[in-house]
Amino acid sequence: MRIPGLPAGRRRSAAAVAVVAGCLALAWPDPIAAGGGPTPALPVPKLDWKPCVQGSPYDCATAKVPLDYDEPGGRTIDLAVIKRKATDPGRRIGTLFFNPGGPGGPGTIQMPQNYDRFPQQVRERFDIVSWDTRGVGSSTAVDCFGNAREAAAWNESKPAGIPVGADERAAWKTAYEDLARRCEKRDPELLRHVATADTARDLDQLRRAVGEPRLTYRGLSYGTFLGATYANLFPDKVRAMVLDSNWDPTAWTNNASDDARLPTFLRLGSDRSAAATLDSFLALCGSAGTERCAFSAGSPAATRDKFDRLMARLREHPVDTWTYGRTVDDLVNGLYVVRPRWTDLAGSLQELWRGRAPQPATPPPPPPVPHPSPYLGEEQPTAISCGDSPNPRDLDVYHRAEEAAAARAGDAGRLWTWATYGCAAWPAVAADPYLGPWNKPTAHPVLVIGTTLDPATPYTGAQAMARELGSARLLTNVGYGHTELLNPSGCVAAHENRYLIDGTLPPPGTECRQDGTPFAAPDPRGAVDAGVGTTAHLDSLRPAPFR
């Protein structure tokens, strides 16, 4: 966002990165000897762990941390924290911290919901700890409304998904200006202290609170930017760090410049990556036939044409509440998880094709925690994003960018253009962000995982992250969807286990294959494609020029 004046602490430099060569096996230091710098003059938060609810396998606690780390004796805020103990305590290594992404993903909800997706050896050897980052969920949260009714009314005041046409763009602008005014009145001090650098400092305090001399961490999507920020604020404290589905840190921060000509996700290339993933979805659906993909028109070309005709029809004639804007939003989000969401997405598109409103997806069961449905308003991720990543301030700039993105990336380009419009009127500037450089050598190398066809974080982001960090290794996951954790590869899991447990990185250039193929016919022998081998030259899963 373009805000007059450059706040203190913004850095504009970028330097060359060091490249790690060879397959490394790391010897972890003795915990007593590990350190690497003076301990911050801050009290260690006390975590009074108790079962989250009666009979829950998860423990919950609350950590108090400074709102402003430059004023540690001032206002404090609460962080809601959750833990699942190592299932093999006799072989326990330590604590693995997990951030589920977002920004604004509530770790107290999403870690329990996805716990079984962690590799078995990781669950056996590590306590897994997550938390709602500051400003989010059950932690001290950004909440710009007096009650749920006000929040719902605001949400209904703007078009669903993305705005279409001049009238909807005007309503969109009015709604986000209203949100900015409300947020500025409610807690302006908090808005200035929810940037990723603040959360990275919280993470270091949580590391100290569980008694770990160095950090073991797995971050998804936004969590990769949080990990990169931590790695450069506390480079000597990195034991092991897995960054899955990466943001290019220099693109996210606009090379530490406030003068943003493009919205954030167009700088990242999310529009192109989503379009390539969608194109593959339609091609695979067309090849599979209606017996395995409900939206299939019998061939890739016919299915693409059917999709184009459906989207054009929805622009003029919504199906009940399913406008074009809502459908585009549901479409791109539906590409995140291949199984079972791609099959569900095909079914929803077919229902719309028939002129019927799709049934909403069944939400996952609530986790056994005290607050399974915390308030997660749009202002929470907006506050975090706007603190780190500049965006244009002018509605007309977004409209022009939307048309350019649509020309190169179709419907997905429109969605990713508007994703950060909340920053256009946002009233706060982060007090102390970290915007680079990103190349500080860490105590141990970082493992970067990139999926080749990802609808949110392009593979180029993983390549950029591996280049930018001072010491990192790229592991390529040849497949589809957003994050390897949610779209698993047995091959990636094996490398992740070796890295987290004993520090062995995969050899340079390693490529893994995702388990299974979307819309594939069941194997008559009951076999499962485990994807455990390293593969190369799977060109069919490479991002390619789209229509």
Summary of the structure (lengths in Angstrom):
residues: 547
radius of gyration: 22.7
end to end distance: 31.4
largest distance: 66.9
contacts: 1920
relative contact order: 0.17
helix: 40%
strand: 13%
